[in-house]
């Protein structure tokens, strides 16, 4: 049977919910204090990596922010020291164990642990792994410093694959495009048991109100359509919905939207 493990990287307060989700009024949040921190006035975000063991493979889904990355424009991500490799080891995963790394998209908080410093150079953190990158994101973000330290070194080492229009990793594990948040945003389906959705959802609020985009969604209409399509598939199949910034779980249809069961 497949095995799924969540390995946390870090947690931090971000911004007021109405700033992150302009489609949702203050009254929505006032009625749901469990979805944010009303005492602080901000949302709480988390980063983690999902470890999937299936078909004899060890697969990492999204690698978080990373340590030591120069992110002066993103203070919460700048030159971190999170201790993440030790937590990955506690989950039974050493760098040489990893067969495949999936980045659901190429934002800074999803690709950081793709690479690590070695003699002052960024090199692949998982020396045996094949890394799967959505080609549409690579083309869109080309020239971004995030790609320079967390994606390009992997491609230069011959360990990266740029995919488009879907990619089958194994019989039970398939990548599908879900554009909108970014041009190359994708989801990873584990049979009909689970779907890893990256930033399709930043908060459970977006299940309740699937038309609510985050401030980071680049194509509003595409993001809404992808969110409804994937949540509908998960509800119809009883699949777990596993995002990159909260723990997720099974979803059910509720009114015009969905809810985590």
Secondary structure, 3 states (H helix, E strand, C coil): CCEEEEEEEEEEECCCHHHHCCCCCHHHHHCCHHHCECCCCECEEEEEEEEEEECCEEEEECCCCCCCCCCCCCHHHCCCCCCHHHHHHHCCCCHHHCCEEECCCCCHHHHHHHEEEECCEEEECCCCCEEEEEHHHHHHCCCCHHHHHHCHHHHHCCCEEEECCCEEEECCEEEEECCCCCCCCEEEEECCCEEEEECCCCCCHHHHCCCCCCCCCCCHHHHHHHHHHHHHHHHHHCCEEEECCCCCEEEEEECCEEEEC
